[in-house]
Amino acid sequence: MNEQTYEQQLDRMLAELSVSKRLFGYPMLRRAVLLVAERPALIGAVTKELYPLVAAEFGMVPHQVEGAIRRALVSAWEKGDKMVQKVYFDHTISEKRGRPTNSEFIADLAERLRSGRVF
């Protein structure tokens, strides 16, 4: 699958999950998912490799990227359709936490892109 198709599919998934394009962390989240879709091993090194790669592209430091992505996901989780969230993340939703972690969210969407399991 070509990169443009990945990007279009990812944009659709993020919209379905209520991740607003207006959120500061949206472009960083989007880039992180695309990087992991291209290089799956990055999900095993989120703080050591993935966040630094994204940070370099956006002129930031890794902890700023992590926080921006987290805030985007928290906002989407609070505002999003619970049924859609369940379809995407039923296997990763923790009752204690209530939402997937940044890494779980990124990994799941990247895997969906790679496998073609896009709704």
BALOBA-1460 file (C-alpha; in Angstrom, 3 decimals):
// residues 119
<rec num="1" residu="m" x="0.000" y="0.000" z="0.000"/>
<rec num="2" residu="n" x="1.427" y="3.415" z="-0.857"/>
<rec num="3" residu="e" x="2.058" y="6.185" z="1.653"/>
<rec num="4" residu="q" x="-0.728" y="8.442" z="0.400"/>
<rec num="5" residu="t" x="-3.253" y="5.661" z="0.916"/>
<rec num="6" residu="y" x="-1.920" y="5.101" z="4.446"/>
<rec num="7" residu="e" x="-2.311" y="8.801" z="5.144"/>
<rec num="8" residu="q" x="-5.872" y="8.904" z="3.829"/>
<rec num="9" residu="q" x="-6.848" y="5.822" z="5.816"/>
<rec num="10" residu="l" x="-5.215" y="7.169" z="8.956"/>
<rec num="11" residu="d" x="-7.007" y="10.511" z="8.603"/>
<rec num="12" residu="r" x="-10.304" y="8.636" z="8.368"/>
<rec num="13" residu="m" x="-9.555" y="6.510" z="11.433"/>
<rec num="14" residu="l" x="-8.513" y="9.540" z="13.484"/>
<rec num="15" residu="a" x="-11.695" y="11.360" z="12.466"/>
<rec num="16" residu="e" x="-13.810" y="8.329" z="13.454"/>
<rec num="17" residu="l" x="-12.052" y="8.355" z="16.824"/>
<rec num="18" residu="s" x="-12.777" y="12.080" z="17.277"/>
<rec num="19" residu="v" x="-9.143" y="13.194" z="17.208"/>
<rec num="20" residu="s" x="-9.571" y="16.769" z="16.031"/>
<rec num="21" residu="k" x="-7.178" y="18.126" z="13.418"/>
<rec num="22" residu="r" x="-7.220" y="21.372" z="15.399"/>
<rec num="23" residu="l" x="-5.477" y="19.796" z="18.379"/>
<rec num="24" residu="f" x="-1.798" y="20.666" z="18.802"/>
<rec num="25" residu="g" x="-0.848" y="16.978" z="19.099"/>
<rec num="26" residu="y" x="-2.747" y="15.828" z="16.000"/>
<rec num="27" residu="p" x="0.110" y="16.151" z="13.488"/>
<rec num="28" residu="m" x="2.554" y="14.521" z="15.901"/>
<rec num="29" residu="l" x="0.192" y="11.615" z="16.578"/>
<rec num="30" residu="r" x="-0.413" y="11.214" z="12.863"/>
<rec num="31" residu="r" x="3.325" y="11.181" z="12.127"/>
<rec num="32" residu="a" x="4.025" y="8.711" z="14.937"/>
<rec num="33" residu="v" x="1.423" y="6.267" z="13.593"/>
<rec num="34" residu="l" x="2.809" y="6.545" z="10.057"/>
<rec num="35" residu="l" x="6.378" y="5.970" z="11.277"/>
<rec num="36" residu="v" x="5.340" y="2.852" z="13.197"/>
<rec num="37" residu="a" x="3.352" y="1.599" z="10.202"/>
<rec num="38" residu="e" x="6.540" y="1.937" z="8.125"/>
<rec num="39" residu="r" x="8.908" y="0.661" z="10.836"/>
<rec num="40" residu="p" x="7.041" y="-1.581" z="13.321"/>
<rec num="41" residu="a" x="10.105" y="-2.027" z="15.543"/>
<rec num="42" residu="l" x="9.749" y="1.613" z="16.633"/>
<rec num="43" residu="i" x="6.802" y="0.677" z="18.859"/>
<rec num="44" residu="g" x="9.285" y="-1.166" z="21.070"/>
<rec num="45" residu="a" x="11.285" y="2.027" z="21.558"/>
<rec num="46" residu="v" x="8.681" y="4.757" z="21.855"/>
<rec num="47" residu="t" x="10.534" y="7.020" z="24.265"/>
<rec num="48" residu="k" x="14.048" y="6.246" z="23.009"/>
<rec num="49" residu="e" x="13.422" y="6.393" z="19.239"/>
<rec num="50" residu="l" x="9.878" y="7.245" z="18.134"/>
<rec num="51" residu="y" x="9.284" y="10.404" z="20.172"/>
<rec num="52" residu="p" x="12.772" y="11.747" z="19.372"/>
<rec num="53" residu="l" x="12.167" y="11.189" z="15.629"/>
<rec num="54" residu="v" x="8.839" y="13.010" z="15.766"/>
<rec num="55" residu="a" x="10.292" y="15.739" z="17.985"/>
<rec num="56" residu="a" x="13.092" y="16.408" z="15.505"/>
<rec num="57" residu="e" x="10.579" y="16.812" z="12.676"/>
<rec num="58" residu="f" x="8.508" y="19.301" z="14.678"/>
<rec num="59" residu="g" x="11.366" y="21.201" z="16.324"/>
<rec num="60" residu="m" x="10.437" y="20.002" z="19.798"/>
<rec num="61" residu="v" x="11.832" y="17.777" z="22.515"/>
<rec num="62" residu="p" x="10.529" y="14.225" z="23.055"/>
<rec num="63" residu="h" x="8.620" y="14.881" z="26.286"/>
<rec num="64" residu="q" x="6.694" y="17.687" z="24.552"/>
<rec num="65" residu="v" x="5.667" y="15.267" z="21.802"/>
<rec num="66" residu="e" x="4.568" y="12.669" z="24.364"/>
<rec num="67" residu="g" x="2.472" y="15.233" z="26.231"/>
<rec num="68" residu="a" x="0.904" y="16.687" z="23.086"/>
<rec num="69" residu="i" x="-0.079" y="13.229" z="21.858"/>
<rec num="70" residu="r" x="-1.455" y="12.293" z="25.284"/>
<rec num="71" residu="r" x="-3.573" y="15.458" z="25.464"/>
<rec num="72" residu="a" x="-4.950" y="14.810" z="21.970"/>
<rec num="73" residu="l" x="-5.889" y="11.250" z="22.926"/>
<rec num="74" residu="v" x="-7.453" y="12.269" z="26.237"/>
<rec num="75" residu="s" x="-9.540" y="14.913" z="24.463"/>
<rec num="76" residu="a" x="-10.652" y="12.459" z="21.794"/>
<rec num="77" residu="w" x="-11.428" y="9.805" z="24.399"/>
<rec num="78" residu="e" x="-13.603" y="12.164" z="26.411"/>
<rec num="79" residu="k" x="-15.515" y="13.491" z="23.379"/>
<rec num="80" residu="g" x="-15.562" y="10.416" z="21.164"/>
<rec num="81" residu="d" x="-18.228" y="7.836" z="20.455"/>
<rec num="82" residu="k" x="-17.828" y="5.039" z="23.017"/>
<rec num="83" residu="m" x="-19.035" y="2.404" z="20.544"/>
<rec num="84" residu="v" x="-16.386" y="3.394" z="18.005"/>
<rec num="85" residu="q" x="-13.744" y="3.337" z="20.723"/>
<rec num="86" residu="k" x="-14.884" y="-0.127" z="21.745"/>
<rec num="87" residu="v" x="-14.631" y="-1.384" z="18.165"/>
<rec num="88" residu="y" x="-11.080" y="-0.084" z="17.818"/>
<rec num="89" residu="f" x="-9.706" y="-0.689" z="21.305"/>
<rec num="90" residu="d" x="-11.832" y="-3.223" z="23.174"/>
<rec num="91" residu="h" x="-8.765" y="-5.397" z="23.756"/>
<rec num="92" residu="t" x="-6.665" y="-2.536" z="25.191"/>
<rec num="93" residu="i" x="-9.154" y="-0.541" z="27.246"/>
<rec num="94" residu="s" x="-8.238" y="-0.763" z="30.900"/>
<rec num="95" residu="e" x="-11.015" y="-0.237" z="33.435"/>
<rec num="96" residu="k" x="-8.532" y="1.508" z="35.705"/>
<rec num="97" residu="r" x="-7.063" y="3.768" z="33.021"/>
<rec num="98" residu="g" x="-10.150" y="4.020" z="30.843"/>
<rec num="99" residu="r" x="-8.307" y="4.498" z="27.581"/>
<rec num="100" residu="p" x="-5.386" y="3.017" z="25.674"/>
<rec num="101" residu="t" x="-1.925" y="4.396" z="26.358"/>
<rec num="102" residu="n" x="-0.193" y="6.490" z="23.715"/>
<rec num="103" residu="s" x="1.828" y="3.440" z="22.693"/>
<rec num="104" residu="e" x="-1.232" y="1.164" z="22.505"/>
<rec num="105" residu="f" x="-3.130" y="3.720" z="20.431"/>
<rec num="106" residu="i" x="-0.223" y="4.261" z="18.030"/>
<rec num="107" residu="a" x="0.536" y="0.533" z="17.741"/>
<rec num="108" residu="d" x="-3.078" y="-0.419" z="17.099"/>
<rec num="109" residu="l" x="-3.645" y="2.144" z="14.350"/>
<rec num="110" residu="a" x="-0.289" y="1.351" z="12.724"/>
<rec num="111" residu="e" x="-1.135" y="-2.363" z="12.717"/>
<rec num="112" residu="r" x="-4.528" y="-1.633" z="11.179"/>
<rec num="113" residu="l" x="-2.829" y="0.316" z="8.399"/>
<rec num="114" residu="r" x="-0.290" y="-2.434" z="7.722"/>
<rec num="115" residu="s" x="-2.861" y="-5.234" z="7.787"/>
<rec num="116" residu="g" x="-5.561" y="-3.373" z="5.870"/>
<rec num="117" residu="r" x="-8.003" y="-3.725" z="8.802"/>
<rec num="118" residu="v" x="-9.278" y="-0.188" z="8.382"/>
<rec num="119" residu="f" x="-12.986" y="0.345" z="8.981"/>
